[in-house]
Amino acid sequence: MIPSCSRIPQHVKGGSCRPPAATQTIIVKRNPVLPALTLALLASFDAPAAGRLNNKCDLKISSSSLDNALQEVGRQCQVQILYFAQITAGKTASRVEGEYAIDEALNRLLESTGLSFRRVNANTLEIKPAAAAASSAADSQVRRRAAEKPPGSGMQEVLITGTAEDLVATRVETPVREIPQSITILSSEQIRQQGNLNVLDAVADAVGITIARRSTNALNLRARGFSIGSYTIDGGGGLRSVSHTPGIPVLLLTPDLAGFERVEVLRGSNALFGADAAPGGAINLVRKRPSDEFGVRFSASAGSWQNYRQELDATGPLAGSGALRGRLVVSNASQDYFYKHAHDERQSLFGVLDVDLTDSTLLTVGGSYSKTRSRPFDRGLLRFTDGTDPRVPRDTSYTFDYSRFDTRVAEGFLRLEQELGSQTRLRINATLIDNKVTYLLGGHMAQLNPVTRLAARASAQYTLEPYTQTQLNLEATFTGHGEWWGGRRVEWVFGGDYLNADSDTYTAQAPAHGPPIDPYNFDPALYPYPVPNVTPLPLATANVIDTRIGGLFASVRLEITQPWSVTMGLRRTDETISDDIVYYWSGRGFPQLRDYHYKNVLTPYVGTLFNLNGTWSLYASYADIFGSNTNLIRSDSSLLPPSRGVTLEGGVKGAWRDGTLNGSLAIFKVVRRDLPARDAHAVPTVSNCCWTTLGRHEAKGVDVELSGYLASQWIIGAGYTFNQLKEISPAAAGSAAIDTTPRHLLKVWTDYRLPGTWNRWTVGGSLHAQSTVAPKALRFEQKSYAVVSPRVAYRSDARWQVALTVNNLFDKHYYDSFNELWYGEPRNYFVRMDAQF
């Protein structure tokens, strides 16, 4: 949970983020530049006759550190409070309870601290040293650090107390220490340093996440042994990762990270806000937002196997004295791989506008366009029929010269944020995504013969017309807060979302072609273009899927006593899927038309939190699991009922250094029942038949995570997961994850800026280690291993930085994925240059 420039008020300089849903305390942690120019700009928006500073508020602040007390004033009174973290370090505040004017409350809190405050505008206060000498020292520090800041600092980051909003039950900004579930925040800094170029690669580096690779650019992400099936963008309604016939997810196939500020990963069921309340978790992608100060960032990177990428990111005010702000990001990338023949090219364009329609209304509109052209390696390496590994060289791949996978993804989005008084907010999200894919994929149909050491001849599948998919997602959320019994705080949320996803495929299967595949001497030139020039085609499939998902949700967070709160929520989901398939044999069509309906699906959520003090809190949570089993048929031709289950979690969380360092220890149990399994006693009469719900999986384990600033120049993101996953009923879908999920998993990422005269250098890197995995069906095992990837960076001045990463420093041999056999990357090098102006 690395804090990044999330939710920075729009007039605070140094950020590239959106305005907050509610005002808050701002603690400057890095690039602490709030000079007179910044405060003058804040003051220019002053409205003497209005604002929250003139109001009284009912405060409940226990004796604690001054930092925590000031944050509570900002939260409970809905004002902005700005200060340097170092001026409050080690200071405490007395207990304040009752109705106070904000001035009066701050006077009490700052008494005997040597600090004072002043009004910046109608909703903003600045905390500063009271003594002239202290003030002079602070001003000197500001000037000194301002001198290091390059012109056009709109791309600079100001780090504030770590919070999350879109994946938590109340959908209001909440400190991570007060969220009764496990959430990891991948900041833009961590993403840059780990060299992640797309969403899937970034999430694969998150704590507790394992992968199952399907092709060069498609991963199945898992947490706690279960697939992650819920995706949102900017906290909108859940999106569907609909797959085409070869099983490659289209929605999350190509998203370049150029348009995203950070990635948030929830481990456990997203029972309230996901179209699929999957037990693995949920992923929220947070788009970049414009800044009200001009800034440009450029990056270029080069790595082993001709891995090249360039990115340009520009932002700033456009009109109306900053009331209209814009941001434009373009990227271009191409790469080969350590295995032969595969290649990939990607381009993306992202643009967004923020418009302050009124003082309380923010409109965001934008869009993106990306395309890829690739020659993929699909389905992984061959195994012998008994499951053993043939031990081919690591650079082996069965990539055919004719293979191609081309995508085009266009997106448009709109977001409206409206404050309705001082205690209520309305947020509306709308996203339209249009995908188009054409492909010709060659692959293998069988495993290796142990005698001949050859496989069957190659197969191929291809699109007769471009595969298309459109998704329209709408979401509206009301949030608010007030008081209930005894003047205790209550926060509430209610809203709804709607997803309309349509996909259309028309594909064909090419006949076997070329010689049998020899994994030890594979030559793609031996395999001719496989598409037959005959009419009618011997085998083709047309498939139209229309999906409609509507959901209503509501939750409330009640303060029972000052340290104890309870959150309760419920989601109601209706899902309708129309799946029309026509199979063509030699020109003759055989249609199968099916409609699936899940009505009134209820998924409750309950969480509780007990604050032990200003640092530690205890928590527990319960969330329901729901997963549709669409397109699976029972022997009586009826739809298989959904999979259900529960996620239970409890533990302790801590926050230090004003919330910029967060830690957690979670004990979890996941029970997923009604999993589909083949009905051995039924005789199939139609496709996808016959299934029954016999499967049951359970996971028990521990998650430990520490992330943030260990010191002012030392960042860390580390986590350990112990997971005991077992299959209660055999032969269930997803059983392969049981044997391929490591029991012990450790991920560490860190970055440290050297002190003194060496402060232009930073050193760090990442470590990925896991315990032995021995899949029973495959007759080989992956011994425990650790992959170490050090990184060193040099900053020549405030504008320019260059970094070198050596991935897999000790050239460890390991498996990247088991179900489809993939070897991990050998030692490789990655150089990145960043510039900002």
Secondary structure, DSSP 8 states (H G I E B T S, - for coil): ----STT--TTSTT------SS--EEEE-SS----HHHHHHHHTT--TT-SSTTSEEEEEE-SEEHHHHHHHHHHHHT-EEEEEGGGTTT-EE--EEEEEEHHHHHHHHHTTTTEEEEEEETTEEEEEESSHHHHHHHHHHHHHHHHHS-SSBTT-------EE-TTSTT-S-EEGGG-SSEEEEE-HHHHHHTT--BHHHHHHTSTTEEEEEEETTEEEEEETTEE--EEEETT-S-B---B-TT--BSTTTS-BGGGEEEEEEEES--TTT-SSB-SSEEEEEEE----SS-EEEEEEEEETTTEEEEEEEEEEEEEGGGTEEEEEEEEEEEEE-SSSS-EEEEEEEEEEEEEEEETTEEEEEEEEEEEEEEE--BS-B--BTTS------TT-----TT-EEEEEEEEEEEEEEEE-SSSEEEEEEEEEEEEEEEEEEEE-SS-B-TTT----EEEEEEEEEEEEEEEEEEEEEEEEEEEEGGGEEEEEEEEEEEEEEEEEEEEEEEEEEEEE--TTS--GGGS-------SS-SEEEEEEEEEEEEEEEEEEEEESSSSEEEEEEEEEEEEEEEEEEEEEETTEEEEEEEEEEEEEEEEEEEEEEEE-SSSEEEEEEEEEEEE--TT-B-TTS-B---EEEEEEEEEEEEEEGGGTEEEEEEEEEEEEEEEEEE-TT----STTB-EEEEEEEEEEEEEEEEEEEEETTEEEEEEEEEEEEEEEETTBTTTHHHHHS-SEEEEEEEEEE--GGGTTEEEEEEEEEE--B--TTTT--B--EEEEEEEEEEESSSSEEEEEEEETTT----EEETTTBEE---SEEEEEEEEE-
